[in-house]
Amino acid sequence: MDDRVGTYQRTRRKFAAIVYLITFCWLLLGLAQWLVVLLVSPAKDTFLSYHWMSIVCFTLSITLALLFIFFEAARFVTCVNWLITILIVQFAIMGLFALVANSSWPELIMWFAICVLLLFIFVLLGSVIPHDLTLDVVILFVISFVFLIVSIFLIMLHLLTLTAHSFILYQLFVSVIILTFVMYHAQTINGGRFAEMRVNDYLLASIILFYDFSVMFLLTFYMQIHYKIATISPAGTTTKAPDDRNTTASNNSTQVYFF
């Protein structure tokens, strides 16, 4: 019995280590490509002008991910599973190009680091907390659904009233949902809980963690573009956030709107 327990624990630790290593590689791959888009003018101009390419790429990523999940046979065919995984991750990375092109490299690096740190902290929390979140799937989905309702209300409020604080609250609510599922996914990867991933499903596990990161990172682009915290202006001060209120100025019958 002890030998079997020891073998199981070693197998789970090896599986978890492989998953986290692959996920880290995906993150580095994404950061490298996003920086290229920002720093290479032709690439930046292309995705600023043809943002529909990012929409197509992200749609392809999600479609391939769904096929990868529901057609299990594809996940266990050597070379085919790696090819599909690389395509899923690559299309997801390219899906962010249009957003990245509107940002700046100090903002991108800062928020990338914050999201990676949050991912690491909540993977660690999910691994060490004694409570088994995999037993509470129904509760997690109920809470997530309530948070989803609040999030939709906040994003609609932002779109209709142009208030920045409603989007920030929306970002926080969605981030809480994602980080909760990061802990849940960490428990299924590390094992020893009611539900756990199969030890040969390391590619799927890395895709799930990469999507967790991608959603958090996507939410930061409003801050990256409108609240330039890391970008220093020529005067040596950080760029101020836009005002929530709509200010109207008239000059020679011309109206200019400031947000």
C-alpha positions in Angstrom: 0.0 0.0 0.0 2.8 2.4 0.9 4.6 1.7 -2.3 1.5 2.5 -4.3 0.9 5.7 -2.4 4.5 6.8 -2.9 4.3 6.0 -6.6 1.1 7.9 -7.0 2.5 11.0 -5.2 5.7 10.9 -7.4 3.6 10.6 -10.5 1.3 13.5 -9.5 4.3 15.7 -8.6 5.9 14.9 -12.0 2.7 15.6 -13.8 2.2 19.0 -12.0 5.8 20.0 -12.7 5.4 19.3 -16.4 2.1 21.2 -16.5 3.6 24.3 -14.8 6.7 24.2 -16.9 4.8 24.0 -20.2 2.5 26.8 -19.0 5.5 28.9 -18.2 6.8 28.3 -21.7 3.5 29.4 -23.2 3.7 32.6 -21.1 7.2 33.4 -22.3 6.2 32.7 -25.9 3.2 35.1 -25.6 5.3 37.8 -24.0 8.0 37.6 -26.7 5.4 37.9 -29.5 3.5 40.7 -27.8 6.7 42.7 -27.4 7.6 42.2 -31.0 4.2 43.6 -32.1 4.8 46.6 -29.9 8.4 47.3 -30.8 8.3 46.5 -34.6 6.4 49.3 -36.3 5.2 47.4 -39.4 3.7 44.6 -37.2 2.0 47.2 -34.9 0.6 49.2 -37.8 -0.8 46.0 -39.4 -2.7 44.9 -36.3 -3.9 48.4 -35.7 -5.3 48.6 -39.2 -6.6 45.0 -39.5 -7.9 44.2 -36.0 -10.2 41.6 -37.5 -7.3 39.3 -37.9 -7.1 39.1 -34.1 -10.8 38.3 -33.9 -10.3 35.4 -36.4 -7.3 34.1 -34.5 -8.9 34.1 -31.1 -12.1 32.4 -32.6 -9.9 29.7 -34.1 -8.1 29.2 -30.7 -11.4 28.7 -28.9 -12.8 26.4 -31.6 -9.7 24.2 -31.5 -9.7 24.2 -27.7 -13.3 22.9 -27.7 -12.5 20.2 -30.2 -9.4 19.3 -28.2 -11.5 18.9 -25.0 -14.4 16.9 -26.5 -12.4 14.7 -28.8 -10.3 12.9 -26.3 -8.5 10.7 -28.8 -6.7 13.7 -30.3 -5.2 14.5 -26.9 -3.3 11.2 -26.7 -1.9 10.9 -30.2 1.7 11.8 -30.1 2.7 14.8 -32.3 -1.0 15.4 -33.2 -1.7 16.6 -29.6 1.4 18.8 -29.5 0.5 20.3 -32.9 -3.1 21.1 -31.9 -1.9 22.5 -28.5 0.7 24.8 -30.2 -2.0 26.0 -32.6 -4.4 26.7 -29.8 -1.9 28.7 -27.8 -0.5 30.5 -30.9 -3.9 31.6 -32.1 -4.8 32.8 -28.6 -1.6 34.8 -28.5 -2.3 36.3 -31.9 -5.8 37.1 -30.7 -4.4 39.7 -28.4 -2.3 41.4 -31.0 -4.8 44.1 -31.8 -5.1 45.0 -28.1 -1.4 44.9 -27.6 -0.8 47.2 -30.5 -2.7 49.9 -28.6 -0.7 49.6 -25.5 3.0 50.5 -24.7 5.8 48.1 -23.6 6.1 49.4 -20.0 2.4 48.9 -19.4 2.4 45.5 -21.0 5.4 44.2 -19.1 4.0 45.6 -15.8 0.5 44.1 -16.2 2.0 40.9 -17.6 4.1 40.5 -14.4 1.1 41.3 -12.2 -1.0 38.6 -13.9 1.8 36.0 -13.7 2.2 36.8 -10.0 -1.5 36.4 -9.4 -1.5 33.2 -11.3 1.4 31.9 -9.2 -0.1 33.0 -5.9 -3.5 31.4 -6.5 -2.0 28.2 -7.9 0.0 28.0 -4.7 -3.1 28.8 -2.5 -5.1 26.2 -4.3 -2.3 23.7 -3.7 -1.9 24.3 0.0 -5.4 25.1 1.3 -7.0 22.1 3.1 -10.5 22.7 1.7 -11.3 20.6 -1.3 -12.7 22.9 -3.9 -13.4 20.1 -6.3 -16.2 19.0 -4.0 -17.9 22.4 -4.3 -18.3 22.5 -8.1 -22.0 23.4 -7.8 -21.4 26.1 -5.3 -18.5 27.5 -7.4 -20.8 27.7 -10.5 -23.6 29.3 -8.6 -21.3 32.0 -7.2 -19.7 32.5 -10.6 -23.2 32.9 -12.2 -24.1 35.6 -9.6 -20.8 37.3 -10.3 -21.5 37.0 -14.0 -24.8 38.8 -13.6 -23.2 41.6 -11.7 -20.3 41.8 -14.2 -22.8 42.2 -17.2 -24.6 45.0 -15.3 -21.3 46.8 -14.6 -20.0 46.5 -18.2 -23.3 47.7 -19.6 -23.2 50.6 -17.1 -19.7 51.4 -18.4 -20.7 51.3 -22.0 -23.8 53.5 -21.5 -22.4 56.0 -19.0 -18.7 55.9 -19.8 -17.8 55.7 -16.1 -14.4 54.2 -15.5 -15.1 52.9 -12.0 -17.9 50.6 -13.3 -15.4 48.9 -15.6 -12.8 48.6 -12.8 -15.5 46.9 -10.7 -16.3 44.6 -13.6 -12.6 43.7 -13.9 -12.5 42.9 -10.2 -15.6 40.7 -10.3 -14.4 38.7 -13.3 -10.9 38.4 -11.9 -12.3 36.9 -8.7 -14.2 34.3 -10.8 -11.0 33.4 -12.8 -8.8 33.3 -9.7 -11.2 31.0 -7.9 -11.1 28.6 -10.9 -7.3 28.9 -10.9 -7.3 27.4 -7.4 -9.8 24.8 -8.5 -7.6 23.9 -11.5 -4.5 23.8 -9.4 -6.2 21.2 -7.1 -7.2 19.0 -10.1 -3.6 19.2 -11.4 -1.9 18.5 -8.1 -4.2 15.7 -7.2 -5.1 14.2 -3.8 -8.6 15.7 -4.1 -12.0 14.4 -5.0 -11.6 15.3 -8.7 -8.2 15.3 -10.4 -6.9 15.4 -14.0 -5.4 12.3 -15.6 -1.6 12.3 -15.5 -1.3 12.0 -19.3 -3.5 15.1 -19.8 -0.7 17.6 -19.2 -1.3 19.5 -22.5 -4.9 20.1 -21.7 -4.0 21.3 -18.2 -1.4 23.8 -19.6 -4.0 25.1 -22.0 -6.5 25.7 -19.2 -4.0 27.5 -17.1 -2.9 29.6 -20.1 -6.5 30.6 -20.8 -6.9 31.5 -17.1 -4.0 33.8 -17.5 -5.2 35.2 -20.9 -8.6 36.2 -19.4 -6.9 38.1 -16.6 -4.5 39.7 -19.0 -7.3 40.7 -21.3 -9.0 42.6 -18.5 -5.9 44.7 -18.0 -5.9 46.4 -21.4 -8.4 49.0 -20.3 -5.9 50.0 -17.6 -3.0 49.7 -20.0 -4.5 52.1 -22.5 -6.4 54.5 -20.4 -4.5 54.5 -17.1 -0.8 54.5 -18.0 0.7 53.8 -14.6 4.1 52.6 -15.8 4.5 55.1 -18.7 6.4 58.2 -17.8 5.4 61.4 -19.6 8.1 63.9 -20.9 7.4 66.0 -17.8 8.4 63.1 -15.6 5.0 62.3 -14.3 2.8 59.3 -14.9 0.0 59.8 -17.4 -3.3 60.7 -15.7 -6.4 58.7 -16.1 -9.2 60.1 -18.2 -12.0 61.9 -16.4 -15.3 59.9 -16.0 -17.4 63.0 -16.6 -18.3 64.2 -20.1 -17.0 67.8 -20.5 -18.4 69.8 -23.4 -16.6 72.7 -24.9 -17.9 74.9 -27.7 -15.9 77.1 -30.0 -17.3 78.6 -33.2 -20.2 76.2 -33.1 -17.8 73.2 -32.9 -18.3 70.8 -30.0 -15.4 68.9 -28.6 -16.0 66.0 -26.1 -13.5 65.1 -23.4 -13.9 61.8 -21.6 
